[in-house]
Amino acid sequence: MKVIPFWGCMIALKYPQMEKAVRYSMDKLGVELVDEPRFSCCPDPIYFKAADKLTWLTLAARNIALAEEHELDIITMCSGCTSTLCEANYHLKKDPELREKVNKSLKAIGREFRGTINVRHVVTLLRDDIGMEKLKHSIERPLKDVKVAIHYGCHLLKPSEIMRVDDPVIPKILQEIIEITGATPINHKEYLLCCGKACQDHELMLNMSADVFESIHASKADCLGLICPTCFDSFDLGQIRVARKVNKEYNLPVIYYFQMLALAQGASLEEVGIKYHKILPREFVMKLQRSGELAAV
């Protein structure tokens, strides 16, 4: 199986440990990642889109056109990138007039959007192409002693007609793939709440993040597990800002799903880059180590 990974800006510039974890897992699962070095930013699905939708669509179409040259689907690792590229792909395939406008601009750089490939978030690759059974068989050291609070984020599920990931009201895909690592998923009270990253009001953003932290704290989870680097940024680095605002230390470790999966598949903590996270309680690191060691025995 071959796919083209779209890493986006956040992973490439701030969180390369996530890319390393994805590459580790894909190799274990027999998926070949065909890199396209000419990709640009997706671009941003909120502010850029609101400011100039046609240019936003054109830049997204350029990225898709590059993948079309390989005749391979794009797999995204960031929910925001998924939102932009899936929406652009969807509307440009369905609207000939809009496609003509975009292709008129792309012609100046020798590109054309043809609508010949699909764009999907990587979690759907795990479920729909690799399959849950093969995913289970890749596990070497189940994380049996780890309770993971789930966070979906905004862009992974909606609009559901375009994203086609899961039921936007009662999703289960993250619960299922976390269970496969051996960890225990927890659907805490605010597991569907936005991380707040897109809010222009800084106070509102911090309040939304604080609500998520309070919900997870009440659930007694060991960590917060998610699938979007932007949400990770809000909850890892952002946790420090929230703590200053509410005068409360949550000390909640945040982990990207593929870091969990790679650990369960046999990777070391060093290989998945856990040490680069801002919030990393010693007891959580010890629990990850102990869980892997016990499972291996």
ChimeraX attribute file (.defattr): number of C-alpha atoms within 10 A of each C-alpha:
attribute: neighborCount
match mode: 1-to-1
recipient: residues
	/A:1	10
	/A:2	13
	/A:3	19
	/A:4	20
	/A:5	23
	/A:6	32
	/A:7	23
	/A:8	22
	/A:9	18
	/A:10	19
	/A:11	19
	/A:12	13
	/A:13	9
	/A:14	11
	/A:15	17
	/A:16	16
	/A:17	22
	/A:18	26
	/A:19	18
	/A:20	18
	/A:21	23
	/A:22	23
	/A:23	18
	/A:24	21
	/A:25	24
	/A:26	17
	/A:27	12
	/A:28	15
	/A:29	17
	/A:30	11
	/A:31	15
	/A:32	14
	/A:33	18
	/A:34	15
	/A:35	13
	/A:36	14
	/A:37	8
	/A:38	9
	/A:39	18
	/A:40	15
	/A:41	14
	/A:42	24
	/A:43	23
	/A:44	18
	/A:45	22
	/A:46	15
	/A:47	13
	/A:48	14
	/A:49	15
	/A:50	11
	/A:51	10
	/A:52	10
	/A:53	14
	/A:54	16
	/A:55	15
	/A:56	22
	/A:57	26
	/A:58	22
	/A:59	23
	/A:60	27
	/A:61	27
	/A:62	24
	/A:63	22
	/A:64	28
	/A:65	22
	/A:66	19
	/A:67	27
	/A:68	20
	/A:69	13
	/A:70	13
	/A:71	15
	/A:72	19
	/A:73	18
	/A:74	27
	/A:75	22
	/A:76	25
	/A:77	25
	/A:78	23
	/A:79	25
	/A:80	25
	/A:81	29
	/A:82	26
	/A:83	28
	/A:84	24
	/A:85	27
	/A:86	23
	/A:87	20
	/A:88	22
	/A:89	25
	/A:90	17
	/A:91	15
	/A:92	23
	/A:93	15
	/A:94	12
	/A:95	10
	/A:96	11
	/A:97	10
	/A:98	15
	/A:99	22
	/A:100	14
	/A:101	14
	/A:102	23
	/A:103	21
	/A:104	14
	/A:105	17
	/A:106	18
	/A:107	11
	/A:108	9
	/A:109	10
	/A:110	9
	/A:111	17
	/A:112	22
	/A:113	24
	/A:114	16
	/A:115	17
	/A:116	15
	/A:117	16
	/A:118	17
	/A:119	25
	/A:120	24
	/A:121	25
	/A:122	22
	/A:123	20
	/A:124	16
	/A:125	15
	/A:126	18
	/A:127	17
	/A:128	10
	/A:129	11
	/A:130	16
	/A:131	12
	/A:132	15
	/A:133	11
	/A:134	13
	/A:135	19
	/A:136	17
	/A:137	11
	/A:138	19
	/A:139	19
	/A:140	18
	/A:141	22
	/A:142	26
	/A:143	29
	/A:144	19
	/A:145	18
	/A:146	19
	/A:147	21
	/A:148	28
	/A:149	28
	/A:150	25
	/A:151	26
	/A:152	24
	/A:153	22
	/A:154	20
	/A:155	19
	/A:156	24
	/A:157	21
	/A:158	17
	/A:159	14
	/A:160	14
	/A:161	12
	/A:162	16
	/A:163	22
	/A:164	16
	/A:165	21
	/A:166	17
	/A:167	12
	/A:168	18
	/A:169	10
	/A:170	8
	/A:171	14
	/A:172	14
	/A:173	17
	/A:174	20
	/A:175	18
	/A:176	14
	/A:177	20
	/A:178	24
	/A:179	18
	/A:180	22
	/A:181	27
	/A:182	24
	/A:183	21
	/A:184	20
	/A:185	23
	/A:186	22
	/A:187	18
	/A:188	20
	/A:189	15
	/A:190	18
	/A:191	18
	/A:192	19
	/A:193	15
	/A:194	20
	/A:195	27
	/A:196	23
	/A:197	20
	/A:198	15
	/A:199	14
	/A:200	10
	/A:201	10
	/A:202	11
	/A:203	12
	/A:204	13
	/A:205	19
	/A:206	23
	/A:207	16
	/A:208	18
	/A:209	23
	/A:210	24
	/A:211	16
	/A:212	24
	/A:213	21
	/A:214	14
	/A:215	18
	/A:216	26
	/A:217	18
	/A:218	11
	/A:219	16
	/A:220	13
	/A:221	22
	/A:222	22
	/A:223	22
	/A:224	26
	/A:225	26
	/A:226	23
	/A:227	25
	/A:228	27
	/A:229	24
	/A:230	20
	/A:231	25
	/A:232	25
	/A:233	19
	/A:234	21
	/A:235	29
	/A:236	22
	/A:237	14
	/A:238	20
	/A:239	26
	/A:240	17
	/A:241	16
	/A:242	23
	/A:243	15
	/A:244	10
	/A:245	13
	/A:246	11
	/A:247	9
	/A:248	12
	/A:249	12
	/A:250	16
	/A:251	18
	/A:252	20
	/A:253	23
	/A:254	26
	/A:255	24
	/A:256	21
	/A:257	22
	/A:258	28
	/A:259	27
	/A:260	25
	/A:261	28
	/A:262	27
	/A:263	26
	/A:264	28
	/A:265	24
	/A:266	19
	/A:267	19
	/A:268	16
	/A:269	16
	/A:270	11
	/A:271	16
	/A:272	24
	/A:273	16
	/A:274	21
	/A:275	13
	/A:276	12
	/A:277	16
	/A:278	17
	/A:279	20
	/A:280	18
	/A:281	11
	/A:282	9
	/A:283	10
	/A:284	15
	/A:285	15
	/A:286	11
	/A:287	16
	/A:288	20
	/A:289	16
	/A:290	15
	/A:291	20
	/A:292	24
	/A:293	13
	/A:294	13
	/A:295	15
	/A:296	12
	/A:297	6
